[in-house]
Amino acid sequence: MESRFTALRVISLVFKIIAWIALIVGLIGAVGGLFAGFSLGGQPGPMSGMVGGPLTGIALFVSALIIAIFNFMFFYAIGESIYLFLSIEENTRRTAYLLQQQYVPRRPSYPPSE
């Protein structure tokens, strides 16, 4: 059967690519936050508060990692759900075609036997 809904297939692929990009950027940001937290250890910040430190770096790393994983799962699930709907449509169309073929009235053999 012919492949239909090409635009939806492309959109699904784009969502999967966005998911992988979001995961990679999130991982890089998490590691960058970890390094920033360790390198800014004990620096005086605005309003004479302390900025950075190992605990801040670890907290930033964990939170950025969790956000990156959720973003990846969200975008990847959107792409997969589009493929799911396309598969349901294709299987429904195939089933309808097979049912039509099954219930076609049988023609009598030629010449008709009496």
Secondary structure, 3 states (H helix, E strand, C coil): CCCCCHHHHHHHHHHHHHHHHHHHHHHHHHHHHHHHHHHCCCEECHHHCEECCHHHHHHHHHHHHHHHHHHHHHHHHHHHHHHHHHHHHHHHHHHHHHHHHHCCCCCCCCCCCC
